[in-house]
């Protein structure tokens, strides 16, 4: 089973508006089946959980086994009584999460339609990519996996999309794994973003090992650029995991952000102790103050790639990903 986990990521408009340059994908047909695994699980006959477990695994051939073995960590060597007691404990403990999900997602059609729209753009830009044929929702441990891409399915962990103010996100158990700056993104709007981000990573796996900071920045920027092409109606801030205000402030202070890297001679460093401060999850960028977002290197890489593509409009997304990062950086002559 191919799995990609999301735990869990100058713009002219911050409202959710159409990109005028977006291709028309209305006539592209997408065949996808939505299945609500959490509903089947929590409606289980608690007097015969083992039979229900076996039936679920049969009805969800690619996901059911992995849910119980990987997400719930049920060991194959456990006895049926141990498995039944464990499942009963999970169902009891997570009944409030399930009840909350029914209120937030009383219908999933809105998100299904957004995912289908994203898949149309995937099909347009990458016609040879094998699209998933199933969309599966589930509820798992709050401190565990979230949104997943398997061989044939987009899998959405609803427990990570109940709204940033959901009370259990503030528990010590969750905060140890997902601190507040991450649970602030546990919103329904991130369902489509995470789903498409997983697909982009599947098409173009990140190759960051032994790369300089600027090379990694551009690699991240390429993925963000493609994600924005696939989700032209999405709030750009959500694509990188910022608030709208944080992205607006980054655009206003783009020169100062760039100077941070240039003046400290960080661009060509391969020191991972430095790189980790600017690439990936973090609550802020220390040098830019408490209100600043983390992952600021990916933001800069995004701007570099956008500038390159604005000058090279004939470049396809496939060609962009194949372009050497140093060559892209040199040709762009980025200087905000």
C-alpha positions in Angstrom: 0.0 0.0 0.0 1.5 3.3 -1.0 0.9 5.8 1.8 1.7 9.5 2.1 0.8 11.0 5.5 -0.1 14.5 6.2 -0.2 15.3 9.9 -0.9 16.7 10.3 1.0 23.3 4.9 3.5 38.6 -3.8 -0.2 37.3 -3.9 -2.6 39.8 -5.3 -5.8 38.3 -3.8 -6.4 36.6 -0.5 -10.0 35.9 -1.0 -11.0 32.6 -2.5 -11.3 33.7 -6.1 -10.7 32.1 -9.5 -7.4 32.4 -11.2 -8.2 34.1 -14.5 -5.5 32.0 -16.2 -6.9 28.7 -15.0 -7.7 26.2 -17.8 -11.3 25.1 -18.3 -11.6 21.6 -16.8 -15.4 21.4 -16.7 -15.6 18.7 -19.3 -13.1 16.4 -17.6 -14.8 13.4 -16.1 -13.8 12.1 -12.7 -15.0 8.7 -11.4 -14.7 8.5 -7.6 -16.7 6.7 -5.0 -17.2 8.2 -1.5 -17.3 5.8 1.4 -17.9 6.8 5.1 -15.8 4.3 7.0 -16.4 6.0 10.3 -20.1 5.6 10.0 -19.8 1.9 9.4 -17.4 1.5 12.3 -19.3 3.5 14.9 -22.6 1.8 14.0 -21.0 -1.6 14.7 -22.8 -4.2 16.7 -20.8 -4.0 19.9 -22.0 -7.5 20.9 -20.1 -9.0 18.0 -17.2 -6.7 17.2 -15.0 -9.4 15.6 -17.6 -10.2 13.0 -18.0 -6.5 12.3 -14.3 -6.0 12.0 -14.0 -8.8 9.5 -16.9 -7.4 7.5 -15.4 -3.9 7.5 -12.1 -5.3 6.2 -14.0 -7.1 3.4 -15.9 -4.0 2.5 -12.8 -1.8 2.5 -10.2 -4.2 1.1 -7.4 -1.7 0.7 -8.1 0.5 3.8 -9.8 -1.7 6.4 -6.7 -3.9 7.2 -4.4 -0.9 7.4 -6.9 1.0 9.6 -6.8 -1.7 12.2 -3.2 -2.7 11.9 -1.5 0.7 11.3 -3.8 3.4 12.5 -5.2 1.5 15.6 -2.0 -0.6 16.1 -3.9 -3.9 16.6 -1.4 -6.7 16.8 -2.0 -9.8 14.7 -1.0 -12.0 17.6 -3.8 -10.6 19.9 -6.6 -12.9 20.8 -10.2 -12.1 19.6 -11.2 -11.1 23.1 -8.2 -8.7 23.4 -9.1 -7.2 20.0 -12.8 -6.9 20.9 -12.0 -5.1 24.2 -9.5 -2.8 22.5 -12.1 -1.9 19.8 -14.8 -1.4 22.4 -12.5 1.0 24.3 -11.7 3.0 21.2 -15.4 3.3 20.2 -16.3 4.4 23.6 -13.5 6.9 24.0 -14.0 8.4 20.5 -17.8 8.5 20.4 -17.7 12.3 21.3 -15.3 12.8 18.3 -17.6 10.9 16.0 -20.6 12.9 17.3 -18.8 16.1 16.6 -17.8 15.0 13.1 -21.5 14.3 12.3 -22.3 17.9 13.1 -19.4 19.4 11.1 -19.8 16.9 8.2 -23.5 16.2 8.2 -22.9 16.1 4.5 -19.6 15.6 2.8 -20.7 16.6 -0.7 -19.1 20.1 -0.5 -15.6 18.6 0.1 -16.2 15.8 -2.3 -16.9 18.4 -5.0 -13.8 20.3 -4.2 -11.7 17.2 -4.3 -13.2 16.3 -7.7 -12.4 19.8 -8.9 -8.8 19.3 -7.8 -8.6 15.9 -9.5 -9.8 17.5 -12.8 -6.8 19.8 -12.7 -4.6 16.9 -11.9 -5.9 15.1 -14.9 -5.5 18.2 -17.1 -1.9 18.9 -16.1 -0.7 15.2 -15.5 -2.9 13.1 -17.8 -0.8 9.9 -17.3 -1.2 10.0 -13.5 -3.4 7.2 -12.2 -6.1 9.0 -10.2 -7.5 7.4 -7.0 -11.0 5.9 -7.5 -12.2 6.1 -3.9 -12.6 8.8 -1.3 -12.7 7.4 2.2 -13.4 9.2 5.4 -12.5 7.8 8.8 -11.9 8.7 12.4 -8.7 7.6 14.2 -6.7 8.6 17.2 -6.3 12.3 17.6 -2.6 12.0 18.2 -2.2 9.7 15.2 -2.3 9.8 11.4 -4.5 12.2 9.5 -5.0 12.5 5.7 -3.6 9.6 3.7 -3.1 8.7 0.0 -3.2 5.0 -0.8 -2.9 3.1 -4.1 -6.6 3.7 -5.0 -8.0 6.1 -2.4 -7.9 9.6 -0.9 -8.3 8.9 2.8 -9.5 11.8 5.0 -9.0 11.7 8.8 -12.0 13.7 10.0 -10.6 13.8 13.5 -8.1 16.4 12.2 -10.7 18.7 10.6 -13.2 19.5 13.4 -12.2 23.2 13.7 -9.2 24.7 15.5 -11.4 25.4 18.6 -12.4 21.7 19.1 -11.7 21.2 22.8 -9.8 17.9 22.6 -7.1 19.5 20.4 -6.0 21.4 23.5 -5.4 18.2 25.5 -1.9 17.3 26.5 -2.0 14.0 24.5 -2.7 15.9 21.2 -0.4 18.9 22.0 2.6 16.6 22.5 2.2 15.5 18.8 0.4 18.4 17.2 1.1 21.8 19.0 -1.3 24.7 18.6 0.3 26.2 15.5 -0.5 22.9 13.7 -4.0 22.2 15.3 -4.9 25.8 14.1 -5.0 24.2 10.7 -7.3 21.3 11.8 -10.1 23.0 9.8 -12.5 21.6 7.2 -11.0 23.9 4.6 -7.7 21.9 4.7 -9.3 18.7 3.5 -8.9 19.5 -0.1 -5.5 21.1 0.3 -4.1 18.1 2.2 -5.6 15.7 -0.4 -4.1 17.5 -3.3 -0.8 18.0 -1.5 -0.5 14.3 -1.0 -1.1 13.7 -4.7 1.5 16.3 -5.7 4.0 14.6 -3.4 3.1 11.3 -5.0 3.7 12.6 -8.5 6.9 14.5 -7.5 8.4 13.1 -4.3 10.6 15.6 -2.6 14.3 15.1 -2.9 15.9 17.2 -0.3 18.8 15.1 0.9 22.3 16.7 0.6 20.8 19.8 -1.0 21.7 23.4 -0.1 19.1 25.5 1.6 18.3 27.5 -1.5 17.9 24.2 -3.5 15.5 23.0 -0.8 13.6 26.3 -0.8 13.1 26.0 -4.5 12.0 22.4 -4.3 9.4 23.3 -1.8 8.4 26.3 -3.9 7.8 24.1 -7.0 5.4 21.9 -5.0 3.5 25.0 -3.7 3.4 26.4 -7.2 1.8 23.2 -8.6 -0.6 23.0 -5.7 -1.8 26.5 -6.4 -2.3 25.6 -10.1 -4.4 22.6 -9.0 -6.4 24.6 -6.4 -6.8 28.0 -8.1 -9.9 28.8 -5.9 -8.2 28.0 -2.6 -7.0 30.6 -0.2 -3.2 30.8 -1.0 -2.4 31.0 2.7 -3.8 27.6 3.3 -1.5 26.0 0.7 1.5 26.8 2.9 -0.3 26.6 6.3 -0.3 30.3 7.1 -3.0 32.6 8.2 -4.2 35.1 5.6 -2.6 37.9 7.7 0.7 36.0 7.9 0.8 35.6 4.1 -0.1 39.3 3.6 2.7 40.3 6.0 5.2 38.1 4.2 4.3 39.7 0.9 4.7 43.2 2.5 8.1 42.3 3.9 9.4 40.0 1.2 12.6 42.0 0.9 13.4 41.8 4.6 12.8 38.1 4.5 15.1 37.7 1.6 17.8 39.8 3.3 17.7 37.4 6.3 19.0 34.7 4.0 21.4 36.8 2.0 23.0 38.8 4.8 23.6 35.7 6.9 25.0 33.7 3.9 22.5 30.9 4.5 21.5 30.2 0.9 24.4 27.7 0.1 24.5 26.1 3.6 24.1 22.4 3.9 24.0 22.5 7.7 20.8 20.8 8.6 20.8 22.6 12.0 20.4 25.8 10.1 18.1 24.5 7.3 15.6 23.1 9.8 15.0 26.6 11.1 13.6 27.7 7.7 12.2 24.6 6.0 9.3 22.6 7.5 7.0 22.9 10.5 7.8 25.5 13.2 5.7 28.0 15.1 7.6 31.1 13.9 10.8 32.4 12.4 12.9 33.5 15.3 14.6 36.4 13.6 11.3 37.8 12.3 9.4 38.0 15.6 6.6 36.1 17.4 4.0 37.0 14.8 5.9 35.6 11.9 5.2 32.1 10.5 7.6 29.2 10.3 8.6 27.5 7.0 9.7 30.9 5.7 12.2 29.3 3.3 9.4 27.5 1.5 7.6 30.8 1.2 10.7 32.4 -0.5 11.1 29.4 -2.7 7.5 29.8 -3.8 8.1 33.4 -4.8 11.2 32.5 -6.7 9.3 29.8 -8.7 6.4 32.2 -9.4 8.9 34.8 -10.7 10.5 32.2 -12.9 7.2 31.0 -14.3 6.0 34.5 -15.0 9.1 35.0 -17.2 8.8 31.5 -18.8 5.1 31.1 -19.5 5.6 28.3 -22.0 7.2 26.1 -19.3 4.9 23.2 -18.4 4.6 21.9 -14.8 6.4 18.8 -15.8 9.3 20.8 -17.2 9.3 23.0 -14.1 9.8 19.9 -11.8 12.6 18.6 -14.1 14.5 21.9 -14.1 17.6 22.0 -12.0 17.0 24.1 -8.9 20.3 26.0 -9.2 19.6 26.8 -12.9 16.1 28.1 -12.0 17.5 30.2 -9.2 20.3 31.7 -11.4 18.0 32.4 -14.3 15.3 34.0 -12.2 17.7 36.7 -10.7 15.3 36.9 -7.8 15.6 40.1 -5.8 12.4 41.5 -4.2 
